[in-house]
Amino acid sequence: MASRRARLELDGYTGEAGCDGGLIQVQIVNHYGAYVASREEAVSLNDACWVKHLHCQGMRKNMSSDRSIVLHVGAHKTASTLLQRAMSQQADDLERDGLAVTHRRDILDTAFFRNLKQIVISGNVPSPSETEVSKRDFGQLVDRDASRVLLTNENFLENFRKPRFYRNAKVALSWISDLSDDPLSIVLFTRSQPDYIESMYMQRLHLGESIAFDEASVKYANLNMSWASILDDVSDVLGRESVTSIPYEAVKRVGATGYYRAFLAACGVDGTTYEIPAEMETSRSANRSYSGEAMKLALAINPLIPRQKRKVFRKYLQENYSTATHPKAELFSEAERATILELYAEENLRLFVEHMPDWREDAAAYGVSTT
């Protein structure tokens, strides 16, 4: 393919694109570094033409930066608390291995996160002035003395209280990418759709609510709960090589330590020397789930006690009535679970074939077989 150059316009910015050796190379004013896209996604370039809204599959920032940023975005209820607690305990070792961790508590009280939250809920990007403040905040969050910086927060691309099931993830991640002077990668843990809905409901009880399951679960009926589609979206922004997805269900097969090591590997750390202490895995720090008995108690008692006392009650239920010692709650019937998994069977198969081929042993939990 002959070399060609052309002017282009992308998302309101102007710049220059060129074809050379089968690659489209794009340089855009007000974006950072060079972007590269495969020829298959290219728009035909004619000399001196304008290219409108060029979309580049696998777009990525110049990898010559000395620092890279990893976003751990959840999902909710995929043992994020356990991973975060382990990283806090092993922070010094991780920093010696080149990974600095910025935790959720340091992220929440920033203009960056407040603006991101609004994108996740509404899909609307903040004003240029708000974005500039967010860029400053983001720069402070990643200003660590390490070659890799991990930001961990389950609410980066989804809102727990106003779920959209990552509907605006692409817009949100594109906005974050524009804030960053360094290349980004992302780690997303998935969970089978019926288990995800059930676990999100149980978390609402953990937080002191007393809503019935039927009322809470109905809001998911109109959402597209395809993990494969979400991973398509984030791959469009960062490139598939910068996206790692791991099924939560793997923790039962590889154990908590194996799960943690897989996560660290996705963050660029050789995790072979890292372990989840047994006492941490079974302690309340693992955010243990309510059992069926705990659910009944929470539904009855949450409305009767003041909000400030609910954390104490939650601790009592987790320590005495968790799924570690009591049977789990039965929410969906077997028939209902089968119906949900059948609805997403094609997408779940694509999830493991295209996005998680190394985790095919865990596909059965999603109602599919890859053999």
MARFI-913118 format. One line per field, with one value per residue (C-alpha): residue number from 1; x, y, z; residue in three letters. Coordinates in nm, 4 decimals. Each point is the difference from the previous one (the first is absolute). Example, Ala and Ser with C-alpha at 12.3 -4.5 7.8 and 13.67 -1.06 7.14 Angstrom:
% residues 2
num = (1 | 2)
px = (1.2300 | 0.1370)
py = (-0.4500 | 0.3440)
pz = (0.7800 | -0.0660)
residuo = (ALA | SER)
***
This chain:
% residues 371
num = (1 | 2 | 3 | 4 | 5 | 6 | 7 | 8 | 9 | 10 | 11 | 12 | 13 | 14 | 15 | 16 | 17 | 18 | 19 | 20 | 21 | 22 | 23 | 24 | 25 | 26 | 27 | 28 | 29 | 30 | 31 | 32 | 33 | 34 | 35 | 36 | 37 | 38 | 39 | 40 | 41 | 42 | 43 | 44 | 45 | 46 | 47 | 48 | 49 | 50 | 51 | 52 | 53 | 54 | 55 | 56 | 57 | 58 | 59 | 60 | 61 | 62 | 63 | 64 | 65 | 66 | 67 | 68 | 69 | 70 | 71 | 72 | 73 | 74 | 75 | 76 | 77 | 78 | 79 | 80 | 81 | 82 | 83 | 84 | 85 | 86 | 87 | 88 | 89 | 90 | 91 | 92 | 93 | 94 | 95 | 96 | 97 | 98 | 99 | 100 | 101 | 102 | 103 | 104 | 105 | 106 | 107 | 108 | 109 | 110 | 111 | 112 | 113 | 114 | 115 | 116 | 117 | 118 | 119 | 120 | 121 | 122 | 123 | 124 | 125 | 126 | 127 | 128 | 129 | 130 | 131 | 132 | 133 | 134 | 135 | 136 | 137 | 138 | 139 | 140 | 141 | 142 | 143 | 144 | 145 | 146 | 147 | 148 | 149 | 150 | 151 | 152 | 153 | 154 | 155 | 156 | 157 | 158 | 159 | 160 | 161 | 162 | 163 | 164 | 165 | 166 | 167 | 168 | 169 | 170 | 171 | 172 | 173 | 174 | 175 | 176 | 177 | 178 | 179 | 180 | 181 | 182 | 183 | 184 | 185 | 186 | 187 | 188 | 189 | 190 | 191 | 192 | 193 | 194 | 195 | 196 | 197 | 198 | 199 | 200 | 201 | 202 | 203 | 204 | 205 | 206 | 207 | 208 | 209 | 210 | 211 | 212 | 213 | 214 | 215 | 216 | 217 | 218 | 219 | 220 | 221 | 222 | 223 | 224 | 225 | 226 | 227 | 228 | 229 | 230 | 231 | 232 | 233 | 234 | 235 | 236 | 237 | 238 | 239 | 240 | 241 | 242 | 243 | 244 | 245 | 246 | 247 | 248 | 249 | 250 | 251 | 252 | 253 | 254 | 255 | 256 | 257 | 258 | 259 | 260 | 261 | 262 | 263 | 264 | 265 | 266 | 267 | 268 | 269 | 270 | 271 | 272 | 273 | 274 | 275 | 276 | 277 | 278 | 279 | 280 | 281 | 282 | 283 | 284 | 285 | 286 | 287 | 288 | 289 | 290 | 291 | 292 | 293 | 294 | 295 | 296 | 297 | 298 | 299 | 300 | 301 | 302 | 303 | 304 | 305 | 306 | 307 | 308 | 309 | 310 | 311 | 312 | 313 | 314 | 315 | 316 | 317 | 318 | 319 | 320 | 321 | 322 | 323 | 324 | 325 | 326 | 327 | 328 | 329 | 330 | 331 | 332 | 333 | 334 | 335 | 336 | 337 | 338 | 339 | 340 | 341 | 342 | 343 | 344 | 345 | 346 | 347 | 348 | 349 | 350 | 351 | 352 | 353 | 354 | 355 | 356 | 357 | 358 | 359 | 360 | 361 | 362 | 363 | 364 | 365 | 366 | 367 | 368 | 369 | 370 | 371)
px = (0.0000 | 0.1506 | 0.0738 | -0.2632 | -0.0770 | -0.3294 | -0.1616 | -0.2594 | -0.2491 | -0.0656 | -0.2341 | 0.0345 | 0.3801 | 0.1995 | 0.3184 | 0.1661 | -0.0273 | 0.2157 | 0.0105 | 0.3369 | 0.0811 | -0.3588 | -0.0398 | -0.1947 | 0.1985 | -0.1938 | 0.1301 | -0.2685 | 0.0340 | -0.0858 | 0.0387 | 0.3209 | 0.2343 | -0.0543 | -0.2984 | 0.0180 | -0.2810 | -0.0137 | -0.0547 | -0.3318 | -0.1506 | 0.1423 | -0.2017 | 0.1298 | 0.2422 | 0.0169 | 0.2507 | -0.1148 | -0.3347 | -0.1725 | -0.0860 | -0.2992 | -0.0293 | 0.2685 | -0.0497 | 0.3110 | -0.0381 | 0.2863 | 0.0866 | 0.2807 | 0.2308 | 0.3687 | 0.1563 | 0.3305 | -0.1149 | 0.2016 | -0.3182 | -0.3195 | -0.3357 | -0.2171 | -0.3680 | -0.1613 | -0.3698 | -0.1668 | -0.2518 | -0.1884 | -0.0179 | 0.3039 | 0.2220 | 0.1327 | 0.0104 | 0.2181 | 0.2422 | 0.0157 | 0.0611 | 0.2815 | 0.1627 | -0.0183 | 0.1720 | 0.2678 | 0.0434 | 0.3749 | 0.0684 | -0.2137 | 0.1806 | 0.3337 | -0.1410 | -0.0906 | -0.3712 | -0.1444 | -0.3661 | -0.2440 | -0.3044 | -0.3682 | 0.0038 | 0.2513 | -0.1997 | -0.3532 | 0.0478 | 0.1299 | -0.1565 | 0.1290 | -0.2159 | -0.3047 | 0.0067 | 0.0651 | -0.3004 | -0.2241 | 0.1310 | -0.0653 | -0.3575 | -0.0974 | 0.2504 | 0.0618 | 0.3598 | 0.0872 | 0.0775 | 0.3556 | 0.0613 | -0.1224 | 0.2075 | 0.3083 | -0.0472 | -0.0550 | 0.3219 | 0.1877 | -0.1560 | 0.0744 | 0.3608 | 0.0310 | -0.1516 | 0.2553 | 0.2968 | 0.1804 | 0.3637 | -0.0587 | 0.0076 | -0.3602 | -0.2812 | -0.3187 | -0.3229 | -0.2585 | -0.3677 | -0.3020 | -0.1953 | 0.2258 | -0.2306 | -0.3180 | -0.2088 | -0.1179 | -0.3102 | -0.1034 | 0.1053 | 0.0362 | 0.2027 | 0.2902 | -0.2195 | 0.2137 | 0.3327 | 0.1347 | -0.0685 | 0.1378 | 0.3175 | 0.0602 | -0.0231 | 0.2469 | 0.2340 | -0.0033 | 0.0951 | 0.2986 | 0.3473 | 0.0942 | -0.1236 | -0.2946 | -0.0980 | -0.3018 | -0.0870 | -0.3636 | -0.1280 | -0.3250 | -0.2711 | -0.2819 | -0.3104 | -0.2347 | 0.2726 | 0.0846 | -0.3617 | -0.0345 | 0.3264 | -0.0837 | -0.3288 | 0.1689 | 0.2419 | -0.2954 | -0.1049 | 0.3586 | -0.0318 | -0.3131 | -0.2815 | -0.3044 | -0.1243 | -0.1569 | 0.1994 | -0.2720 | -0.0101 | 0.3785 | 0.0620 | -0.2629 | 0.2159 | 0.2503 | -0.2654 | 0.0403 | 0.3804 | 0.2333 | 0.2110 | 0.2478 | 0.3525 | 0.1294 | -0.1577 | 0.1538 | 0.3421 | -0.0544 | -0.0649 | 0.3051 | 0.2149 | -0.1164 | 0.1459 | 0.3226 | 0.0672 | -0.0615 | 0.3609 | -0.0600 | -0.3104 | 0.0086 | -0.3147 | -0.0175 | -0.3092 | -0.0784 | -0.1040 | 0.3659 | 0.0633 | -0.1688 | 0.2345 | 0.3334 | -0.0550 | 0.0282 | 0.3771 | -0.0189 | -0.2680 | 0.2167 | 0.3041 | -0.1986 | -0.1059 | 0.3558 | 0.1190 | -0.2555 | 0.1577 | 0.3466 | 0.1234 | 0.1417 | -0.2350 | 0.1629 | 0.1315 | -0.3248 | -0.2675 | -0.3348 | 0.0399 | -0.2527 | -0.1295 | -0.0650 | -0.1925 | -0.2414 | -0.0158 | -0.2574 | 0.2517 | -0.0932 | -0.3476 | -0.1739 | -0.3444 | -0.3198 | -0.1524 | -0.3701 | -0.0495 | 0.1902 | -0.2200 | -0.3157 | 0.1410 | 0.1135 | -0.3379 | -0.1748 | 0.2381 | 0.1593 | -0.3135 | -0.0158 | 0.3474 | 0.1587 | 0.2348 | 0.3045 | -0.0625 | -0.0291 | 0.3758 | 0.0098 | -0.2884 | 0.1690 | 0.3184 | -0.2032 | -0.1702 | 0.3265 | 0.1733 | -0.2857 | -0.2240 | 0.2187 | 0.0122 | 0.3208 | -0.2107 | -0.3585 | -0.1741 | -0.0190 | -0.3278 | -0.2152 | -0.1161 | -0.0390 | -0.1561 | 0.1933 | -0.2426 | 0.0521 | 0.3769 | -0.0155 | -0.2163 | 0.2461 | 0.3000 | -0.1805 | -0.0714 | 0.3733 | 0.1282 | 0.1318 | 0.1644 | 0.1479 | 0.1502 | 0.1526 | 0.1288 | 0.2148 | 0.1006 | 0.0965 | 0.0837 | 0.0836 | 0.1377 | 0.2418 | -0.2926 | -0.2188 | -0.0087 | -0.2322 | -0.2454 | -0.2472 | -0.0999 | -0.1219 | -0.2080 | 0.2288 | 0.2582 | 0.3070 | 0.1088)
py = (0.0000 | 0.3346 | 0.2613 | 0.2693 | 0.2884 | 0.1750 | 0.2466 | -0.1397 | 0.1057 | -0.2237 | 0.0836 | 0.3707 | -0.0022 | 0.0354 | -0.1748 | -0.2143 | -0.3650 | -0.2097 | -0.3498 | -0.1709 | -0.3701 | -0.1022 | 0.2185 | 0.3170 | 0.2417 | 0.2858 | 0.3096 | 0.2205 | 0.3439 | -0.0011 | -0.3768 | -0.1512 | -0.2091 | -0.1933 | -0.2235 | -0.3130 | -0.1939 | -0.3035 | 0.0454 | -0.1885 | 0.2890 | 0.2676 | 0.2528 | 0.0425 | 0.2918 | 0.2291 | 0.2811 | 0.3224 | -0.1493 | 0.0384 | -0.3178 | 0.0439 | -0.1880 | -0.2577 | -0.3005 | -0.2085 | -0.3519 | -0.0715 | 0.3662 | 0.0322 | 0.2649 | 0.0134 | -0.2714 | 0.1849 | 0.1499 | -0.1142 | -0.0479 | -0.1927 | 0.0222 | -0.3010 | 0.0460 | -0.2733 | 0.0653 | -0.2899 | -0.1274 | 0.0371 | -0.3173 | -0.1697 | -0.0048 | 0.3526 | 0.0627 | -0.3056 | 0.1043 | 0.3568 | -0.1113 | -0.2300 | 0.2769 | 0.2382 | -0.2557 | -0.0715 | 0.3572 | 0.0155 | -0.3243 | 0.1096 | 0.3326 | -0.1830 | -0.1947 | 0.3242 | 0.0298 | 0.2865 | -0.0292 | 0.2898 | -0.1211 | 0.0795 | 0.2118 | 0.2384 | 0.0232 | 0.0685 | 0.3545 | 0.1517 | 0.2059 | -0.2663 | -0.2688 | 0.2238 | 0.0882 | -0.3613 | -0.1095 | 0.2310 | -0.1407 | -0.3550 | 0.0881 | 0.2383 | -0.0480 | 0.3761 | 0.1215 | 0.2907 | 0.3492 | 0.0867 | 0.1882 | -0.2936 | -0.2364 | 0.2131 | -0.0225 | -0.3750 | -0.0327 | 0.1688 | -0.2354 | -0.3042 | 0.1094 | 0.0206 | -0.3460 | -0.1596 | 0.2092 | -0.2883 | -0.1058 | -0.3225 | -0.1251 | -0.1220 | 0.1619 | -0.1891 | 0.1870 | -0.2319 | 0.0916 | -0.2117 | 0.3186 | 0.1209 | -0.1189 | -0.1050 | 0.1546 | -0.2310 | 0.1941 | 0.0988 | -0.2992 | 0.0367 | -0.3190 | 0.1897 | 0.1585 | 0.3154 | -0.1751 | 0.0911 | 0.3707 | -0.0046 | -0.1857 | 0.2252 | 0.2994 | -0.1550 | -0.0798 | 0.3641 | 0.1031 | -0.2318 | 0.0879 | -0.3688 | -0.3162 | -0.1686 | -0.3621 | -0.1445 | -0.3056 | -0.1092 | -0.3020 | -0.1489 | -0.2018 | -0.2108 | 0.2111 | -0.1637 | -0.0112 | 0.3627 | 0.1119 | -0.2009 | 0.1275 | 0.3619 | -0.0447 | -0.1512 | 0.2923 | 0.2366 | -0.1895 | 0.0275 | 0.3755 | 0.0102 | -0.0087 | -0.2241 | -0.0228 | -0.3243 | -0.2011 | 0.0120 | 0.3779 | 0.0353 | -0.2496 | 0.1265 | 0.3014 | -0.2385 | -0.1386 | 0.2901 | 0.0152 | -0.1689 | -0.2147 | -0.1224 | 0.0006 | -0.0630 | 0.3250 | 0.1928 | -0.1411 | 0.0886 | 0.3603 | 0.0367 | -0.1731 | 0.2572 | 0.2694 | -0.1594 | -0.2878 | -0.3619 | -0.0506 | 0.2514 | -0.1730 | -0.2963 | -0.1803 | -0.2773 | -0.1951 | 0.0278 | -0.3657 | -0.0974 | 0.0692 | -0.3290 | -0.1899 | 0.1772 | 0.1205 | 0.3513 | 0.0110 | -0.1163 | 0.2598 | 0.2711 | -0.1053 | 0.0125 | 0.3528 | 0.1071 | -0.1486 | 0.2190 | 0.2952 | -0.0937 | -0.1641 | -0.3508 | -0.1224 | -0.3362 | 0.1132 | 0.1641 | -0.1728 | 0.0756 | -0.0861 | -0.2615 | 0.2218 | 0.2822 | -0.2290 | -0.1037 | 0.3246 | 0.2745 | 0.1949 | -0.2375 | 0.1643 | -0.3301 | -0.0460 | -0.0270 | -0.3449 | -0.0671 | 0.0433 | 0.3303 | 0.1217 | -0.0693 | 0.1792 | 0.2994 | 0.0391 | -0.0066 | 0.2124 | 0.2539 | 0.2219 | 0.0017 | 0.1257 | 0.3428 | 0.0288 | 0.0570 | -0.3361 | -0.2008 | -0.0480 | -0.1663 | -0.2261 | -0.0789 | -0.1036 | -0.2250 | -0.1730 | -0.0452 | -0.1507 | -0.2283 | -0.0643 | 0.0140 | -0.2564 | -0.1286 | -0.1665 | -0.0015 | -0.0897 | 0.2780 | 0.1745 | -0.1509 | 0.2927 | -0.1052 | -0.3410 | -0.2502 | 0.0627 | 0.3761 | -0.0387 | -0.2258 | 0.2526 | 0.2845 | -0.2073 | -0.1137 | 0.3637 | 0.0758 | -0.3354 | 0.1344 | 0.3013 | -0.2070 | -0.2424 | 0.2936 | 0.1322 | -0.3073 | -0.0547 | 0.3593 | 0.1621 | -0.2705 | -0.3010 | -0.0786 | -0.0414 | -0.2427 | -0.2416 | 0.2453 | 0.0414 | -0.2513 | 0.2491 | 0.2218 | -0.2786 | -0.0687 | -0.2546 | 0.0858 | -0.3579)
pz = (0.0000 | -0.1027 | 0.2646 | 0.0211 | 0.2310 | 0.0575 | 0.2332 | 0.2377 | 0.2608 | 0.3019 | 0.2859 | -0.0684 | -0.0262 | -0.3191 | -0.0916 | -0.2628 | -0.1024 | -0.2278 | -0.1494 | -0.0117 | 0.0018 | 0.0660 | 0.3110 | 0.0553 | 0.2135 | 0.1552 | 0.1762 | 0.1538 | 0.1563 | 0.3741 | 0.0264 | 0.1299 | -0.2136 | -0.3217 | -0.0590 | -0.2122 | -0.1660 | -0.2254 | -0.3712 | 0.0229 | 0.1986 | -0.2267 | -0.1921 | -0.3550 | 0.0017 | -0.3011 | -0.0262 | 0.1668 | 0.1061 | 0.3370 | 0.1890 | 0.2303 | 0.3311 | -0.0743 | 0.2305 | 0.0671 | 0.1350 | 0.2364 | 0.0443 | 0.2569 | 0.1342 | -0.0783 | 0.2129 | 0.0319 | 0.3332 | 0.3023 | 0.2022 | -0.0641 | 0.1751 | 0.0846 | 0.0840 | 0.2094 | -0.0612 | 0.1833 | -0.0768 | 0.3254 | 0.2082 | -0.1529 | 0.3131 | -0.0569 | 0.3763 | 0.0538 | -0.2756 | 0.1283 | 0.3576 | -0.1132 | -0.2022 | 0.2944 | 0.2207 | -0.2616 | -0.1280 | 0.0688 | -0.1852 | -0.2938 | -0.0251 | -0.0034 | -0.2945 | -0.1760 | 0.0815 | 0.2068 | 0.0983 | 0.0353 | 0.1896 | -0.0225 | 0.3157 | -0.1606 | -0.3231 | 0.1242 | 0.1298 | -0.3248 | -0.2775 | -0.2370 | 0.1584 | 0.0447 | -0.3689 | -0.0977 | 0.2054 | -0.1994 | -0.3284 | 0.1211 | 0.0966 | -0.2804 | -0.2815 | -0.0088 | -0.0052 | 0.2343 | -0.1256 | -0.1090 | 0.3263 | 0.2107 | -0.2091 | 0.0578 | 0.3775 | -0.0346 | -0.1984 | 0.2836 | 0.2544 | -0.2143 | -0.0346 | 0.3778 | 0.0457 | -0.2320 | 0.1145 | 0.1652 | -0.0060 | -0.1940 | -0.3558 | 0.0315 | 0.1953 | 0.0801 | 0.0726 | 0.1551 | 0.0278 | -0.0939 | -0.0778 | -0.2808 | -0.2797 | 0.1836 | 0.2777 | 0.2745 | 0.1014 | -0.3533 | -0.2089 | -0.3759 | -0.0430 | -0.1551 | -0.2676 | 0.0034 | 0.0568 | -0.3428 | 0.0454 | 0.3545 | -0.0926 | -0.3020 | 0.2322 | 0.2458 | -0.2873 | -0.1054 | 0.3543 | 0.0159 | -0.1246 | 0.0301 | -0.1729 | 0.1695 | 0.0476 | 0.1760 | 0.2097 | 0.0217 | 0.1907 | -0.1280 | 0.1727 | -0.1423 | -0.0531 | 0.2541 | 0.2666 | -0.0702 | 0.0461 | 0.3209 | 0.1451 | -0.0799 | 0.1833 | 0.3036 | 0.0078 | 0.0285 | 0.3117 | 0.1281 | -0.0335 | 0.2111 | -0.2531 | 0.0338 | -0.3584 | -0.1266 | -0.2550 | -0.2669 | 0.0196 | -0.0111 | -0.2801 | -0.2435 | -0.0944 | -0.1651 | -0.2339 | -0.2439 | 0.0137 | -0.2446 | 0.2329 | -0.2583 | 0.1394 | -0.3510 | -0.1220 | 0.2885 | -0.0817 | -0.3662 | 0.1072 | 0.2229 | -0.2631 | -0.2540 | 0.2235 | 0.1234 | -0.2370 | 0.0872 | 0.1044 | 0.2808 | 0.1390 | 0.2398 | 0.1140 | 0.2582 | 0.1104 | 0.3693 | -0.0027 | -0.0466 | 0.3682 | 0.0878 | -0.2302 | 0.0502 | 0.3576 | 0.1392 | -0.0449 | -0.3606 | -0.0654 | 0.1550 | -0.2014 | -0.3237 | 0.0881 | 0.0784 | -0.3283 | -0.1791 | 0.1833 | -0.1249 | 0.3205 | 0.0305 | 0.2714 | 0.0678 | 0.3398 | 0.1110 | 0.2037 | 0.1600 | 0.3696 | 0.1108 | 0.2802 | -0.2480 | -0.2331 | 0.2740 | 0.1964 | -0.0275 | -0.2141 | -0.2814 | 0.0042 | 0.0684 | -0.1498 | 0.1980 | 0.0292 | -0.0400 | 0.3743 | -0.0046 | -0.2847 | 0.2005 | 0.3034 | -0.2067 | -0.1689 | 0.3372 | 0.2065 | -0.2399 | -0.0043 | 0.3802 | 0.0850 | -0.0615 | -0.2968 | 0.2221 | 0.1718 | -0.3188 | -0.0405 | 0.3403 | -0.0992 | -0.3323 | 0.1834 | 0.2289 | -0.2945 | -0.1921 | 0.3005 | 0.1038 | -0.3019 | -0.3108 | -0.2786 | 0.1582 | 0.2699 | -0.1297 | -0.3276 | -0.2589 | -0.0724 | -0.2744 | -0.2115 | -0.3639 | -0.0542 | -0.2089 | -0.2861 | 0.0219 | 0.0039 | -0.3047 | -0.1845 | 0.0645 | -0.1057 | -0.3133 | -0.0872 | 0.0109 | -0.1267 | -0.3311 | 0.1602 | 0.2831 | -0.2501 | -0.1856 | 0.3327 | 0.0563 | -0.3615 | -0.0792 | 0.3310 | 0.2564 | -0.1905 | 0.2849 | 0.2404 | -0.1972 | 0.2916 | 0.1736 | -0.2885 | 0.1414 | 0.2718 | -0.2839 | -0.1505 | -0.2961 | -0.1070 | -0.2093 | -0.0720)
residuo = (MET | ALA | SER | ARG | ARG | ALA | ARG | LEU | GLU | LEU | ASP | GLY | TYR | THR | GLY | GLU | ALA | GLY | CYS | ASP | GLY | GLY | LEU | ILE | GLN | VAL | GLN | ILE | VAL | ASN | HIS | TYR | GLY | ALA | TYR | VAL | ALA | SER | ARG | GLU | GLU | ALA | VAL | SER | LEU | ASN | ASP | ALA | CYS | TRP | VAL | LYS | HIS | LEU | HIS | CYS | GLN | GLY | MET | ARG | LYS | ASN | MET | SER | SER | ASP | ARG | SER | ILE | VAL | LEU | HIS | VAL | GLY | ALA | HIS | LYS | THR | ALA | SER | THR | LEU | LEU | GLN | ARG | ALA | MET | SER | GLN | GLN | ALA | ASP | ASP | LEU | GLU | ARG | ASP | GLY | LEU | ALA | VAL | THR | HIS | ARG | ARG | ASP | ILE | LEU | ASP | THR | ALA | PHE | PHE | ARG | ASN | LEU | LYS | GLN | ILE | VAL | ILE | SER | GLY | ASN | VAL | PRO | SER | PRO | SER | GLU | THR | GLU | VAL | SER | LYS | ARG | ASP | PHE | GLY | GLN | LEU | VAL | ASP | ARG | ASP | ALA | SER | ARG | VAL | LEU | LEU | THR | ASN | GLU | ASN | PHE | LEU | GLU | ASN | PHE | ARG | LYS | PRO | ARG | PHE | TYR | ARG | ASN | ALA | LYS | VAL | ALA | LEU | SER | TRP | ILE | SER | ASP | LEU | SER | ASP | ASP | PRO | LEU | SER | ILE | VAL | LEU | PHE | THR | ARG | SER | GLN | PRO | ASP | TYR | ILE | GLU | SER | MET | TYR | MET | GLN | ARG | LEU | HIS | LEU | GLY | GLU | SER | ILE | ALA | PHE | ASP | GLU | ALA | SER | VAL | LYS | TYR | ALA | ASN | LEU | ASN | MET | SER | TRP | ALA | SER | ILE | LEU | ASP | ASP | VAL | SER | ASP | VAL | LEU | GLY | ARG | GLU | SER | VAL | THR | SER | ILE | PRO | TYR | GLU | ALA | VAL | LYS | ARG | VAL | GLY | ALA | THR | GLY | TYR | TYR | ARG | ALA | PHE | LEU | ALA | ALA | CYS | GLY | VAL | ASP | GLY | THR | THR | TYR | GLU | ILE | PRO | ALA | GLU | MET | GLU | THR | SER | ARG | SER | ALA | ASN | ARG | SER | TYR | SER | GLY | GLU | ALA | MET | LYS | LEU | ALA | LEU | ALA | ILE | ASN | PRO | LEU | ILE | PRO | ARG | GLN | LYS | ARG | LYS | VAL | PHE | ARG | LYS | TYR | LEU | GLN | GLU | ASN | TYR | SER | THR | ALA | THR | HIS | PRO | LYS | ALA | GLU | LEU | PHE | SER | GLU | ALA | GLU | ARG | ALA | THR | ILE | LEU | GLU | LEU | TYR | ALA | GLU | GLU | ASN | LEU | ARG | LEU | PHE | VAL | GLU | HIS | MET | PRO | ASP | TRP | ARG | GLU | ASP | ALA | ALA | ALA | TYR | GLY | VAL | SER | THR | THR)
***
